[in-house]
Amino acid sequence: MTTSNTAAVTTGTPERNDRKVMRGTVTSNKMQKTIVVQVDRKVRHPLYEKFISRRTKLYAHDEKSEAKVGDIVEVTQTRPLSKMKCWRLLRIVQKTAE
């Protein structure tokens, strides 16, 4: 047995990499068990050094279909579940007022 593998063998559980967690707003929940989350971020322009708003649209798996449009949610990376879906719902941070 090699020494680089001993930590995983002695504990009995394989090591997991740290997974990204993103926070955003639900923009759509019309698909079955899938939500669309919009993540807004500010990046600095390399030449003009002005902050610019950027958006990312993530498709996330919502097993119980509990997230509604307008909710603020946290999603985490997971294995690819479909062509576009490689995120899953971690928790709902804030529910929208209905």
PEUR-V299967 format. One record per pair of residues at least 12 apart in sequence whose ideal C-beta (glycine too) atoms are under 7 Angstrom apart, sorted by sequence separation. I is the first residue (numbers start at 1). J is the second residue. D is the distance in whole Angstrom. If there is no record, write none. Layout:
BEGIN
I_J_D ; I_J_D
END
This chain:
BEGIN
25_37_7 ; 75_87_4 ; 76_88_6 ; 24_37_4 ; 25_38_5 ; 40_53_6 ; 41_54_5 ; 75_88_6 ; 24_38_5 ; 75_89_6 ; 76_90_5 ; 24_39_4 ; 40_55_6 ; 60_75_4 ; 75_90_6 ; 39_55_7 ; 73_89_6 ; 74_90_4 ; 22_39_5 ; 38_55_6 ; 39_56_5 ; 58_75_6 ; 74_91_5 ; 38_57_6 ; 39_58_6 ; 73_92_5 ; 74_93_6 ; 61_81_5 ; 73_93_6 ; 36_57_6 ; 37_58_5 ; 71_92_5 ; 72_93_5 ; 67_89_6 ; 72_94_4 ; 36_59_6 ; 37_60_5 ; 71_94_7 ; 61_85_6 ; 71_95_6 ; 34_59_6 ; 35_60_5 ; 59_84_5 ; 60_85_7 ; 67_92_6 ; 71_96_5 ; 59_85_4 ; 66_92_7 ; 70_96_3 ; 34_61_6 ; 35_62_5 ; 60_87_4 ; 61_88_4 ; 62_89_5 ; 33_61_6 ; 34_62_7 ; 59_87_7 ; 60_88_6 ; 61_89_7 ; 68_96_6 ; 33_62_6 ; 58_87_5 ; 60_89_5 ; 33_63_6 ; 33_65_6 ; 35_67_5 ; 24_58_7 ; 22_58_7 ; 29_65_7 ; 37_73_6 ; 29_67_6 ; 37_75_6 ; 29_68_6 ; 29_69_6 ; 26_67_5 ; 28_69_7 ; 26_68_7 ; 27_69_7 ; 26_69_6 ; 26_70_6 ; 25_70_7 ; 26_71_5 ; 25_72_6 ; 26_73_6 ; 23_72_7 ; 24_73_7 ; 23_74_5 ; 34_85_6 ; 21_74_6 ; 22_75_5 ; 35_89_7 ; 21_76_5 ; 20_76_7 ; 19_76_5 ; 20_77_5 ; 19_77_4 ; 21_90_6 ; 23_93_7
END
